[in-house]
Amino acid sequence: MMRTSIAVLAVFSTVGLLLANIPQPSTKDSESDPYRKQRERMVASQIDWRGVRAGRVGVRDEAVLDAMRRVPRHEFVPKKYKSSAYADSPLPIGYDQTISQPYIVGFMTEMLKVKKEHKVLEIGTGSGYQAAVLAEIVDNVYSIEIIEELGEQVKERLKRLNYRNITVRIGDGYFGWEEHAPFDAIIVTAAADHIPPPLVKQLKPGGRMGIPVGGRFQVQNLLIVEKALDGTVTTKQKMPVRFVPLTRSRKNQKQER
């Protein structure tokens, strides 16, 4: 009888340990989230290829669509814009910056063709929304934000939302993050006037970079930069876009001249 009791206790102890190690659902996955249906509608009508309007290339990658259904976009916008968080448009987040239109976030994420084991570099953390979408898919996201106040805010936000696989640094993203290079994919979320050579160098052979190129008052083009296994680099235009300019450190700009 004693042996049976000990065996039963051992079984319950083992089950308890197993249950303790099961990841608990975060608030962003909660079924009681009042914004969940808004996210589903956003994906269905703005992003999913089966629902987007004519003239727009819809997203087909289910991993990207699922990520956008999970990430609580309303947590990445100022309180006064929460009611518009899932609208088909960019929104201001302060410091002359914006959170990109949901469709653009989905499209750029898909064009990178990222996989779970990938390591991704983002230039221009902004609100942190694009980084969060990527973090739902890949193991590690490294993101650089040049505006210190914005960078500190997003660090706190991502910590609160339990995105532990995103590392944010405050600095000039033009030079990338050599310490963690090479990257399987790089995404630039502000318009540069040219493709930064340091980012091309830090892109892994076989990798892809998405970057809008063009001036504030010029036509900007979303480019996909691909580095072949032999190091050959090719670029393709994907679509005309409109992004805020890539902010640079004045000190670094002067040193380059």
Order of alpha helices (4+ residues) and beta strands (2+ residues): alpha-alpha-alpha-beta-beta-alpha-beta-alpha-beta-alpha-beta-beta-alpha-beta-beta-beta-alpha
